[in-house]
Amino acid sequence: MRFEGTLKTWHDDRGFGFIEPSRGGQEIFVHVKAFRAQSVRPQLHQRVSFEIEIGPQGKKRAKNVDFIRQPANRGRSRAASPVKWGGASLFAVPGFVVIYFGVSLLWRVPLVFAATYAGLSLLTFMAYALDKSAARANAWRTPESTLHLLALAGGWPGALLAQQWLRHKSVKAEFRAVFWATVVLNVVGFVVLCSPLGRPLWASQ
């Protein structure tokens, strides 16, 4: 017997989640290997149909899971459009530009800082793009810790652009919380390094 439901939670990095049945009741565990279309990566809130079996520990789990196709026009428009910019996302980069120029006026920041931010942002955007491609192909993923380290080092503007434009890592609350922590730490570190307090650590004597 087949049932229908919605992918209520999905941990893409770990390959499992839970389906909320349309008829209500207990959420059903589902592993990525239970999906019959292995070429398509599961996405949060997708509609699915499935069968139920009892796992080794006596708990229900989904098997032979199929995606329920959305209307073609709706699917294309959603895939083609980026995530809407939230308040923090919208003002983060312009706000940092203001801070950067303010610090430059006070302490004359070398151009190497701007070049570093630009280079790391490009590298981070590419890392996000490759990770999303790997997720779709069910291939080896880029660890989230690597993405966070790139953001912390100065690539967070590129990460922010990738999250919004590529629709990647833009929903998971835990990841977003750590990401914004790296943004704050990087900006604070930038100000400290450029100030008279931190300048002796890198400036030539």
Summary of the structure (lengths in Angstrom):
residues: 205
radius of gyration: 21.7
end to end distance: 76.1
largest distance: 76.1
contacts: 547
relative contact order: 0.11
helix: 52%
strand: 18%
